[in-house]
């Protein structure tokens, strides 16, 4: 288990309920090595923690993307072994971000069950500010981006003002939209146009479709890596005293 996470306190039944899967599924993933073994406590009862929950959510998301269990095993083997629950949640959000539609409609009770905690109105406001959910004026329920929900819930306890979250989201949307526009222009001018000139060639058309299908996740991973490095450098410069 990764260090720095909360102590494992969930039983296998509680873990399954929080993740929205069956106990049998949890045990199956454990036997395949997809989930780390639980921490054995008093009376030989296994306990699971946030990292188990985040890894389970990532496995389910990868399955949702159409990956086989064998492919998921290879995928997880490439991840650093000490990833925290927070890191895994970010990774799952990245995976879910190129899904066709990760949003679901749900009532407050279901939202809180998925969140694993009771939510106050300020909590819901913060989740809305982070783009995790939208209130439905017609039904009184919520349209929830399930790929971002767990990460958003983890950020609820971070001491950041609501206005700061809104300002940060505005900055991110502005700059990511600009990056998307430039990358789309580059793809159109340097990649798509040359292929269009030979679109009668079936092999080139097939290659173009394959490139389009794989481009988005590769670009997202590249953007995330570049942003993480830039942010680390900026924070180091901002908080390093002379």
N, C-alpha and C positions, 0 to 999 in steps of 0.2 A: 504494500500500500504506500501511496505517496505520503511524504511527511508534510505537516502543516495543515492537514485536513482535520475536521472534527473527529472525535473518537467514534468508532463504529458502534452504533446503538440499535440498528434496525435488525429485527429478525427477518428470516427469509420471507415470511408472510407479509411483513410490513414493507420490505423492499419490493416485492412483487406488486403490492397494491399501489405504492408510490409510482412505480414505473408503468403501470397499466398492463402488466403481463401476468402469466400464471406462475405459480411456484415451480411447476414442472419445467417451464421454460428457463427459469433462473438456474435450476439444478442442471439442466441440459447444457446451458452455456458454460457452467462451471466445469462439467466433465470434459468439454471440448477445449478447455483452457482459455476461453474467451473472457471469462471473469476470474479475477484473483480469488483464492480461497478466503472464506470468512475468518474473522478472528474468533477463536474458540474461547468462550467465557465460562463462568461457573455452570455446573450441571451439563457441561459439554454442549452448550447452546452456541451456535454460530451467530456472529453479529457482523452486519455489513455497514459500511459508511458511505459518505457522499461520493467518494471516488467510484465505488461499486455502482451507485445509482447513475452517475454520469457516463460511465463506461457502458452500462446496460442501455442507456438512451442512445448512445452512439451506435451500438450494435443494431438496435432497432431501426435507426435512421439509415444505416448502410443497407439493411435488408429492404427498406422502403425504396431505396435507389435501385434495387434489383440485383444486388450483389449476392452471390452464393456464400454459404458458410465457409467454404474453402478460401474464397477470395477475401472474405472478412478476416479470417485467420491471418492471411498474409498481410493484409492491410494493418491490422493491429500490431503485428510483429515489428513493423517499421516504426511504430511510435516509441518515443523515449519511455522507459519503464517507470520513471518517477513522475509522470504527469499527474498534476493535482486534479481534483474535481473541477476546479475553475478552468484549468487548461483544457480538460476534456469537454467541458460545456462549450467553450469557444470553438473547439474543433468540430463539435457536432453542429454548432450554428453555421460554421463555414460549409460543412457538407450539405446541410439543409437549405442553404441559401441558393443553390442551383436546382432545387426541386421544383417541379411545375407549380405546385401550390401546397404550402405548408400550413395554411391557415384553417382553423376549425371554428365553428360556432359552438359556444357552450354557455351554460348558466353559471351563476356564481358558485354554486356548490361544486360543480365539476371543475371549475377554474381553481378553486382552493384545494381540491383533491389532487389535481395535477401539480399544483404549486407545492403541496406538502405542508401547507400552513394556512392559518386564517389570514385574510387580507383586509386591511383597513381601507377606507376611501383614499387616504393619502398614498397608500401602497398602489392602489389601482391607478391613481393619477400619475405616479412615477413610472409605472409599467407602460401607460399610454404615452408618456413623454419619451420613453425609450423606443417606441415603435413596436412594443411587444403585443399590444392589443388595442382594439378600438371598441368603444361602446356602441351597441346597436340601439338606435333611437326607437326602432319599430318593436323589438322584442324585449328590450331591457336587459338582454344578455350581452355577450362579448364575442368579437371576432378575434381569435387568438392565433398568433404565429407560434405554433408549438415548437418550432426549431429554436426560437429565442427565449421561450418561457423560462426554462430552468436557469439560464444565464441571467435573465432579468431579475428573477427572484433572488439570486445570489447577490445582485447589486443593490437590492433594497436596503441592506444594512450598511452600505457604504455611506459615510457622512458627506453626501453631496446635496446641495440645495436643488429643489425642483427647477428653479430658474436656470441653474448651471447646466442641468441635464438638457433642457430645451435649447440653450445656447450651443452646447456641444453638438447636439444633434443637427442643428442648423449648419454648423461649420462642416460636419462630416458629410451631410447631404450635398452641400455646395461643392466641396472639393471632389467627392467621389463622382458626382455627376459630370464635373469637368473632365476628370480622368477617363470616365466611360466614353464621353464624346470624342476625346482625342484618340483613344484606343480604337473606337469604332471607325473613325476616319482613317486611321492607319491601316486597319484591317481591310476596309473598303478599297483604298487606293493602291495598297501594295500587295494585297493577297487576292481579294475578290475580283478586281478588274482583270488581272491577267488570266484568271481562270475562266471568266465570262467569255473571253476571246476564243476559248477552246471548249466551250460548254457542250459542243456536239460530241466531244470525246467522252464516252461513258466512264472510262477509268478516272479521268480528271474530275468528273462530276461526283463520282463515288468518293474520291479523296477529299473534295471540298466538303461534302456532307460529314465525313469523319472528322475533319479538322474543326468544323463548326461545333460538333457535339462535344469535342474534348477541349475546346478553347476556353470556355467559361470557367470550369473548375481550375484550369492551370493559371489563368489570369487572376482569379480570386486568391489562390494560394500565393502567387507572386506579390500581389498587392498587400496581403496580410503580412507576409514576411518583411517586405520593404517598410511598411508602416510601423511594425514592431521595432525594427532597428532604428528608424528615424525618431520614434517617440522616446525610446530609451536614451538616445543621444541628446535629445532636447531636454528631457527631464534631468539628465545628469548635469547638463550645462546650467540649467535653471536653478538647481538646488545645491550646486557645488559652491562652497564658500571660498573666498580668496584666501 
